[in-house]
Amino acid sequence: MRSKNIPSVDGAEDAEGDPFAADGSGMSPLEAKAVERRRSRRRDAYGTFVAIEAPSVSEDFCWSSKLIDINGDGMALTLPPELGPEVEIFLTFGLDKETHLNRVPAVVKRQQEGTGAVRFESWPEGDRLNLLRYLLGD
């Protein structure tokens, strides 16, 4: 008996076991689940320094912050009080000798008592792949 998540050899599938996403991306449900698991994997990076630029708050000033943890969507870090929710920022940080990221666009999602969370915005695919390699420990 075959599993509903494994496509048949001839490609004939019922609607529930369709190997391709309805949005036309060509990604199977299993691949989509793996991508989501990879994106949600959070890795501790406590104490790594992050340079923060916030042009809408100050054109001339850059903050230094400490990273708490990171995943494929964003990071938790210490944040100065000037950087409240929805402020657009740029982050520069190094996670290891192969993973150094410059001016990653992000937006502050949460700020509370000196710590907060930011979500990465659209950024170069190569940088994103470097981050995912780091998160997976490859």
N, C-alpha and C positions, 0 to 999 in steps of 0.2 A: 504494500500500500504506500503511495507516495504522499508526501506532505503537501498541503495547499500552498506553502511558500516556495516550493521548488517547481519551476516551470517544466512542462513536459518536453521531451526531445523534439517533437514535431511543432511545438509552439502553441498547440491548441489549449486554451485555458478557459475556465469559467470566469465570470466577472470578479469573483472574490480572490481568485488566484492569479490575476493578471500580473505578469512580471514587470510591466511598465507603468510609470506614474500617469495618472489621468491628465496631468498638466503638460504632457508631451516631452518631459525632460529625458525620458528614456531610463530613469533610475528606478530600479525595482524597490518594492517596499523594504526588502532586507537591506539594500544599500542605503536607503533613506534612513533606516533605523541606525545603521552603523555611523552615518554622517552625524546624526543627532547625538549619538553616544559620544562621538569624538568631540563635537562642539561643546557638550556639557561637561566634559572631563575637566575638572578644576585642579590646578596644580599649585601647591604652596610655593611661594617665592618670597617669603617674608624677609624684609630688610633690603631687597634690591631697590636701588635708587631709580627714580623716574623723574625726568625733567618735564615740566608741564608749561606749555605756552597757552595763553588765553587772550588772543588779540582783542576780543570784545571787552575784556576787563582791563587789560593793560598792554599797550603796544611795546613798552620798554622793559617789562619785568617778566622773569621766568621763575617759577616755583620749583623747589626740589621736594620730592615726596618719597615715601617708602611704599613699595608694593607689598600687599598682603597675600593675595592669590590671583590667579589668572586662568581664563579659559578661552575658548575660541571666539566668544562673543564680547568679552570685556574683562575688566579686572576690578578687584577691591584694593583700595589704597588709602593712605592718609591723605586728606585734602584740606587745604586752607579754607577758612570760612568765606573768603571772597568768591569761591567757586561753587555756587549753588546749582540746584537742578536746572537742566536744559542749557547750561553754558557749554558752548562748543570749545573744545581744547585740542591741542596736539601733544602727543606723548612721545618721548624718546627714551629708550631703555635697552639694556642688554641683559639677556637671561643666561647666556653661557657664551663661550667663545665663538660659536657659530651663529647665534641668534641675537643680533643687534638690530633694533628697529628704530628708524628715524621719522619723527613727525607723523606718527600714526593718528589720523583724525578720530576723534571720539566725542561723546557728549556725556556730561554728568547726569546720571540718573537718580542718584541718591546722595545726600550729604547729611551726616548726623554726628555731632560731637567729635569732629576731627577725622572721621573716617567716612568713606563713601564708596560708591560704585560708578563705574563708567562703562558705556557700551561703545565698542568700536564702530565707526562708520565705514563707508566704502573706502578701501585702500588697496594698494597693488597686490595682485594675486600671489606674486613671488614672496612678498612679506608674510602674507597670510599662510602660505604653505610652510614657510620657515617656522612660524608660530605653532602650527599643527604638528610638525615634526618634533618640536620641543615638547609639546604637551603629551605626545605619544611615547616620548623617550627613545625615539629612533636616532 
